[in-house]
Amino acid sequence: MEISGKIIQVLPERGGVSQRSGSEWKLGQYIIETFEQYPKKCVFEVFGTDRIQQFNIQAGQSLTVSVDIDAHEYNGRWYNTVRAWKVVPYDPNAVATPAAEGAPVFPQGQPVAAPVADVPFPPTAAPAAAAAPSEPAAPAFGGDSADDLPF
């Protein structure tokens, strides 16, 4: 999954020593705000000193972040982890197109939904009970007006 937006905050790095391997670890956390009409904020993390240095994320940067989302349970509660595996500068001209992913596309660029079933439309046989009434029904509102509007 990709998230594009502006880094609005860089949280302090956390670190420690692994109990299993005895090696040192570091974790960087960042808040990104999307460029949507109604912006959303998301915290994501980068694990490992090498990746933290490689990505070199700074507040104010506009980035596209590729993330993996995972959840784990601890003491009966569930927690989400959003971990970045790729970070690139944001390019507003690089838009993923449905045609590149193999989906059919309208000329205006909107993706076409796949057909739900192989049913002819409109139905080929009309039910017998759907015959047209011989005279129009009286208006339900009881007015003497010449139009059908209830107001």
Short mmCIF file of the C-alpha atoms (twelve columns), coordinates in Angstrom:
data_MODEL
# 
_entry.id   MODEL 
# 
loop_
_atom_site.group_PDB 
_atom_site.id 
_atom_site.type_symbol 
_atom_site.label_atom_id 
_atom_site.label_alt_id 
_atom_site.label_comp_id 
_atom_site.label_asym_id 
_atom_site.label_seq_id 
_atom_site.Cartn_x 
_atom_site.Cartn_y 
_atom_site.Cartn_z 
_atom_site.pdbx_PDB_model_num 
ATOM 1   C CA . MET A 1   0.000   0.000   0.000   1 
ATOM 2   C CA . GLU A 2   1.226   3.498   -0.757  1 
ATOM 3   C CA . ILE A 3   0.573   6.710   1.160   1 
ATOM 4   C CA . SER A 4   1.480   10.089  -0.340  1 
ATOM 5   C CA . GLY A 5   1.648   13.176  1.794   1 
ATOM 6   C CA . LYS A 6   3.725   15.633  3.753   1 
ATOM 7   C CA . ILE A 7   5.750   14.673  6.833   1 
ATOM 8   C CA . ILE A 8   4.343   16.872  9.591   1 
ATOM 9   C CA . GLN A 9   6.280   15.447  12.525  1 
ATOM 10  C CA . VAL A 10  9.337   13.299  13.199  1 
ATOM 11  C CA . LEU A 11  9.030   11.495  16.525  1 
ATOM 12  C CA . PRO A 12  12.123  10.702  18.655  1 
ATOM 13  C CA . GLU A 13  13.926  7.491   17.714  1 
ATOM 14  C CA . ARG A 14  13.503  4.524   20.012  1 
ATOM 15  C CA . GLY A 15  16.046  1.788   20.461  1 
ATOM 16  C CA . GLY A 16  17.218  -1.048  22.590  1 
ATOM 17  C CA . VAL A 17  18.937  -4.401  22.649  1 
ATOM 18  C CA . SER A 18  17.213  -7.558  21.410  1 
ATOM 19  C CA . GLN A 19  16.755  -10.179 24.121  1 
ATOM 20  C CA . ARG A 20  16.971  -13.002 21.567  1 
ATOM 21  C CA . SER A 21  20.035  -11.998 19.555  1 
ATOM 22  C CA . GLY A 22  21.656  -9.395  21.792  1 
ATOM 23  C CA . SER A 23  21.976  -6.972  18.857  1 
ATOM 24  C CA . GLU A 24  21.037  -3.301  18.969  1 
ATOM 25  C CA . TRP A 25  17.895  -2.052  17.192  1 
ATOM 26  C CA . LYS A 26  16.408  1.366   16.317  1 
ATOM 27  C CA . LEU A 27  12.947  2.447   15.305  1 
ATOM 28  C CA . GLY A 28  11.987  5.789   13.750  1 
ATOM 29  C CA . GLN A 29  8.367   6.980   13.743  1 
ATOM 30  C CA . TYR A 30  6.918   9.660   11.464  1 
ATOM 31  C CA . ILE A 31  3.529   11.348  11.018  1 
ATOM 32  C CA . ILE A 32  2.382   11.852  7.416   1 
ATOM 33  C CA . GLU A 33  -0.622  13.928  6.333   1 
ATOM 34  C CA . THR A 34  -2.217  13.012  2.997   1 
ATOM 35  C CA . PHE A 35  -2.922  15.457  0.161   1 
ATOM 36  C CA . GLU A 36  -6.639  14.535  -0.062  1 
ATOM 37  C CA . GLN A 37  -9.519  17.019  0.107   1 
ATOM 38  C CA . TYR A 38  -10.019 15.898  3.715   1 
ATOM 39  C CA . PRO A 39  -6.430  15.127  4.820   1 
ATOM 40  C CA . LYS A 40  -5.782  12.115  6.998   1 
ATOM 41  C CA . LYS A 41  -2.841  11.585  9.310   1 
ATOM 42  C CA . CYS A 42  -1.009  8.304   9.730   1 
ATOM 43  C CA . VAL A 43  1.941   7.298   11.868  1 
ATOM 44  C CA . PHE A 44  4.363   4.884   10.226  1 
ATOM 45  C CA . GLU A 45  7.642   3.440   11.362  1 
ATOM 46  C CA . VAL A 46  10.996  2.633   9.836   1 
ATOM 47  C CA . PHE A 47  12.876  -0.215  11.481  1 
ATOM 48  C CA . GLY A 48  16.656  -0.446  11.462  1 
ATOM 49  C CA . THR A 49  19.498  2.045   11.648  1 
ATOM 50  C CA . ASP A 50  20.460  1.439   8.017   1 
ATOM 51  C CA . ARG A 51  16.947  2.186   6.689   1 
ATOM 52  C CA . ILE A 52  16.521  5.230   8.929   1 
ATOM 53  C CA . GLN A 53  19.748  6.649   7.477   1 
ATOM 54  C CA . GLN A 54  18.915  5.554   3.915   1 
ATOM 55  C CA . PHE A 55  15.456  7.187   3.893   1 
ATOM 56  C CA . ASN A 56  16.635  10.298  5.827   1 
ATOM 57  C CA . ILE A 57  13.069  11.500  6.446   1 
ATOM 58  C CA . GLN A 58  12.747  15.143  7.520   1 
ATOM 59  C CA . ALA A 59  9.731   17.195  8.623   1 
ATOM 60  C CA . GLY A 60  8.211   19.165  5.749   1 
ATOM 61  C CA . GLN A 61  9.164   16.668  3.006   1 
ATOM 62  C CA . SER A 62  6.531   15.488  0.528   1 
ATOM 63  C CA . LEU A 63  6.922   11.723  0.137   1 
ATOM 64  C CA . THR A 64  5.304   8.587   -1.210  1 
ATOM 65  C CA . VAL A 65  5.710   5.843   1.372   1 
ATOM 66  C CA . SER A 66  5.169   2.150   0.588   1 
ATOM 67  C CA . VAL A 67  4.026   0.370   3.735   1 
ATOM 68  C CA . ASP A 68  3.040   -3.026  5.060   1 
ATOM 69  C CA . ILE A 69  0.176   -3.088  7.542   1 
ATOM 70  C CA . ASP A 70  0.075   -5.793  10.191  1 
ATOM 71  C CA . ALA A 71  -1.740  -6.344  13.478  1 
ATOM 72  C CA . HIS A 72  -0.810  -8.228  16.626  1 
ATOM 73  C CA . GLU A 73  -2.597  -9.114  19.848  1 
ATOM 74  C CA . TYR A 74  -1.273  -8.341  23.322  1 
ATOM 75  C CA . ASN A 75  -3.258  -9.040  26.503  1 
ATOM 76  C CA . GLY A 76  -6.550  -9.325  24.629  1 
ATOM 77  C CA . ARG A 77  -6.127  -6.069  22.697  1 
ATOM 78  C CA . TRP A 78  -5.144  -5.640  19.055  1 
ATOM 79  C CA . TYR A 79  -2.556  -3.166  17.764  1 
ATOM 80  C CA . ASN A 80  -1.725  -2.116  14.188  1 
ATOM 81  C CA . THR A 81  1.776   -1.684  12.837  1 
ATOM 82  C CA . VAL A 82  2.366   0.413   9.709   1 
ATOM 83  C CA . ARG A 83  5.969   -0.236  8.643   1 
ATOM 84  C CA . ALA A 84  7.601   1.506   5.672   1 
ATOM 85  C CA . TRP A 85  9.717   -0.563  3.278   1 
ATOM 86  C CA . LYS A 86  10.209  2.055   0.546   1 
ATOM 87  C CA . VAL A 87  10.268  5.861   0.657   1 
ATOM 88  C CA . VAL A 88  10.551  8.078   -2.442  1 
ATOM 89  C CA . PRO A 89  10.032  11.814  -3.060  1 
ATOM 90  C CA . TYR A 90  6.424   12.641  -3.969  1 
ATOM 91  C CA . ASP A 91  5.788   13.142  -7.688  1 
ATOM 92  C CA . PRO A 92  2.319   14.608  -8.414  1 
ATOM 93  C CA . ASN A 93  2.624   13.566  -12.076 1 
ATOM 94  C CA . ALA A 94  3.167   9.891   -11.259 1 
ATOM 95  C CA . VAL A 95  -0.407  8.623   -10.897 1 
ATOM 96  C CA . ALA A 96  -1.170  4.914   -10.896 1 
ATOM 97  C CA . THR A 97  -3.557  4.235   -13.771 1 
ATOM 98  C CA . PRO A 98  -6.037  1.349   -13.743 1 
ATOM 99  C CA . ALA A 99  -5.049  0.552   -17.361 1 
ATOM 100 C CA . ALA A 100 -1.513  -0.212  -16.226 1 
ATOM 101 C CA . GLU A 101 -2.951  -2.713  -13.753 1 
ATOM 102 C CA . GLY A 102 -4.988  -4.509  -16.423 1 
ATOM 103 C CA . ALA A 103 -8.474  -3.120  -15.653 1 
ATOM 104 C CA . PRO A 104 -10.656 -1.846  -18.486 1 
ATOM 105 C CA . VAL A 105 -10.964 1.952   -18.557 1 
ATOM 106 C CA . PHE A 106 -13.572 4.480   -19.750 1 
ATOM 107 C CA . PRO A 107 -12.247 7.199   -22.073 1 
ATOM 108 C CA . GLN A 108 -12.388 9.700   -19.187 1 
ATOM 109 C CA . GLY A 109 -10.125 7.465   -17.085 1 
ATOM 110 C CA . GLN A 110 -12.627 5.954   -14.645 1 
ATOM 111 C CA . PRO A 111 -12.190 2.192   -14.118 1 
ATOM 112 C CA . VAL A 112 -14.965 -0.081  -15.345 1 
ATOM 113 C CA . ALA A 113 -16.469 -2.515  -12.845 1 
ATOM 114 C CA . ALA A 114 -16.465 -6.166  -13.819 1 
ATOM 115 C CA . PRO A 115 -19.926 -7.630  -14.622 1 
ATOM 116 C CA . VAL A 116 -21.607 -9.275  -11.638 1 
ATOM 117 C CA . ALA A 117 -23.504 -11.963 -13.530 1 
ATOM 118 C CA . ASP A 118 -24.287 -12.984 -17.075 1 
ATOM 119 C CA . VAL A 119 -27.907 -11.734 -16.943 1 
ATOM 120 C CA . PRO A 120 -29.457 -10.003 -19.957 1 
ATOM 121 C CA . PHE A 121 -30.521 -6.432  -19.361 1 
ATOM 122 C CA . PRO A 122 -33.295 -5.418  -19.741 1 
ATOM 123 C CA . PRO A 123 -35.090 -8.705  -18.927 1 
ATOM 124 C CA . THR A 124 -36.263 -10.493 -22.056 1 
ATOM 125 C CA . ALA A 125 -39.611 -11.747 -20.704 1 
ATOM 126 C CA . ALA A 126 -42.042 -9.465  -18.874 1 
ATOM 127 C CA . PRO A 127 -44.101 -11.048 -16.077 1 
ATOM 128 C CA . ALA A 128 -47.820 -11.479 -16.844 1 
ATOM 129 C CA . ALA A 129 -48.908 -9.729  -13.624 1 
ATOM 130 C CA . ALA A 130 -47.257 -6.488  -14.721 1 
ATOM 131 C CA . ALA A 131 -50.068 -5.499  -17.087 1 
ATOM 132 C CA . ALA A 132 -50.801 -1.775  -17.363 1 
ATOM 133 C CA . PRO A 133 -53.868 -0.553  -15.392 1 
ATOM 134 C CA . SER A 134 -56.866 0.495   -17.488 1 
ATOM 135 C CA . GLU A 135 -57.404 3.867   -15.719 1 
ATOM 136 C CA . PRO A 136 -55.025 6.096   -13.770 1 
ATOM 137 C CA . ALA A 137 -55.056 5.916   -9.986  1 
ATOM 138 C CA . ALA A 138 -56.486 8.818   -7.978  1 
ATOM 139 C CA . PRO A 139 -53.926 11.072  -6.292  1 
ATOM 140 C CA . ALA A 140 -53.087 9.923   -2.747  1 
ATOM 141 C CA . PHE A 141 -53.058 13.462  -1.329  1 
ATOM 142 C CA . GLY A 142 -56.690 14.118  -2.220  1 
ATOM 143 C CA . GLY A 143 -56.208 17.552  -3.839  1 
ATOM 144 C CA . ASP A 144 -58.196 18.939  -6.744  1 
ATOM 145 C CA . SER A 145 -55.107 20.438  -8.368  1 
ATOM 146 C CA . ALA A 146 -54.493 19.742  -12.034 1 
ATOM 147 C CA . ASP A 147 -50.858 18.812  -11.380 1 
ATOM 148 C CA . ASP A 148 -49.653 15.740  -9.496  1 
ATOM 149 C CA . LEU A 149 -47.557 17.676  -6.961  1 
ATOM 150 C CA . PRO A 150 -48.607 17.293  -3.301  1 
ATOM 151 C CA . PHE A 151 -47.684 20.900  -2.431  1 
# 
